Amino acid sequence: MNSMNNASTALLYSAQEPTAAQRKRFADFLARTYPGQALTLEWKEDASLAGGFRLEVGPDIYDWSLQGRMQQLRQRIEALDNSDNVLPLMRQAIEDWAPSTKPEEMGTVLTVGDEIATIAGLEDAVYGEVLVFSNGIKGMVQELRPGQLCCVLFGDSSGIEAGDPVRRTGKVAGVPVGEGFLGRVVDALGSPIDGAGPIQADAYYPVERPAPGIIDRQPVNQPMETGLLAIDALFPIGRGQRELIIGDRQTGKTAVALDTILNQKGKNVVCIYVAIGQKASSVALLAENLRRRGAMDYCIIVSAPASDSASLQYIAPYAGTSIGEYFMHQGRDVLIVYDDLSKHAIAYRALSLLLERSPGREAYPGDVFYLHSRLLERSAHLSDEKGGGSMTALPIIETQAGDVSAYIPTNVISITDGQLFLESSLFFSGQRPAVNVGLSVSRVGGDAQTKAMKKAAGAMRLDLAQYREMEVFTQFSSDLDDATKRQLTYGQGLMRLLRQKQYHPLTQHEQVITLVAALNHVLQDIPASQIGGAQQEMLAWFAEQDPALCQRIDSTGLLSDDDRQQILALARVFVAQYQKKGQ
């Protein structure tokens, strides 16, 4: 029980003044509950408390109003086990329920403004706990101080004033999760915002959960195919990996993530797109693109647009990760995109400065590294004992003028398992996706490739490196021998093949056929300007001539020597016909 002064007043709020007998019962209750304390009972009229009362003794509040008793009943029902047969439990809970006379810990708002509320009187509240204000707005404890705490608000603070009561919920911040979220657009608190009605939740997950330990993980050794030749061949991504997409504004970062989502169609992968600080119109356009291409059935969009408060933008990626963990713990594969973590860090910086935390480099707080590390470490490939599910993370970071050495980019690069660097100069030259082959890397490497892709890609990275070196060297010389010219033509053709239209991901057999033909110089004599169209015609021709070969590569992930020779033979026939047609 909270300590009180020896002489204090107990405030009784009710619609009608208590009788003498009722006053005596209150006096007996106070003497029994607070022995040794001289308490004076003072009555105040409150017309809203018809059929009940509220007794305030210092920080202790005994809410015996109709609303207070219903709140107790609601909390009791919410505390039941989340099982399929919940109706008998609810019936038993209601039959055994009686209103409690325990005091409810209530706090008082000291100051409020800029999405931050300072509260006194909640001495037992814990970090991350959800608080409810008198107007129904919820907040989360973000800072614990002697005698008070600071709470970030998940809504408009205009209806909250100093002196308003604040109630604890005893719950940490969390989101509802379940199968019903597939195909839906929700906010950072898990509430639907797509106008398609309520969502039936299967469970409730806290937004902050510890990452799987070392023993609970297994190596990343299964491919998460993006459908983009430049990535799958050179920088393969595995299930459970964290691959950073980094680049300047308007260089195609979201396009890479979107194509990766589209490529998961029919592969039993749950895709989650977390939009942080974006325009609501951009999120609506992305949802429409996914819906038009039949991808929304396996997608969930968590949106915290620029119009939302910094607190909602801060919590959004954690909420999206919790939704993904529900599917991962069921043994399923999940792909989650954070677009983007630069705006997430900015939102957290705004909250930290409002909470009066000491700023560090670029005004970010000292724990900004932990902000993203505890988020991205939750992506993993779980061990078979834990169900074998996985969650692959594609965080996006926006750079300024290509500066990858800035604070947030270097932090996230050190946390992730590789990065895809998208360069502005490549993008504007028509190379899309504009992946810089020299600065990009996947630390998982060939372990995340099928044997067919590994065998087909061969020495592609070396060939491109030689081409770039030769291209720089030839800038200073105009007189080139035939071998050098042929090598340059070959490199230009490879770069053209790596160009790919948006919303046109390639299947595994299409990538393998393209790589085998290109790296064996079969497409050498096709002009670089025509090689994109020739590739599309060749792939359609292969599907018509030898569909069994295509199906075999897709289903087995293997490329036998016979299949390789068959690809080369068919490719040579196609090139001969293509050149003859062009004459």
Secondary structure, 3 states (H helix, E strand, C coil): CCCCCCEEEEEEEECCCCCHHHHHHHHHHHHHHCCCCEEEEEEEECHHHCCCEEEEECCEEEECCHHHHHHHHHHHHHCCCCCCCCHHHHHHHHHHCCCCCCCEEEEEEEEEECCEEEEECCCCCCCCEEEEECCCCEEEEEEEECCEEEEEECCCHHHCCCCCEEEEEEEECEEEECHHHCCCEECCCCCECCCCCCCCCCEEEECCCCCCCCCCECCCCCECCCCCHHHHHHCCCECCCECEEEECCCCCHHHHHHHHHHCCCCCCEEEEEEEECCCHHHHHHHHHHHHHCCCHHHEEEEEECCCCCHHHHHHHHHHHHHHHHHHHCCCCEEEEEEECHHHHHHHHHHHHHHCCCCECHHHCECCHHHHHHHHHCCCCEECHHHCCCEEEEEEEEECCCCCCCCHHHHHHHHHCCEEEEECHHHHHCCCCCCECCCCCEECCHHHHCCHHHHHHHCCHHHHHHHHHHHHHHHCCCCCCCHHHHHHHHHHHHHHHHCCCCCCCCCCHHHHHHHHHHHHCCCCCCCCHHHHHHHHHHHHHHHHHHCHHHHHHHHHHCCCCHHHHHHHHHHHHHHHHHHHHHHC
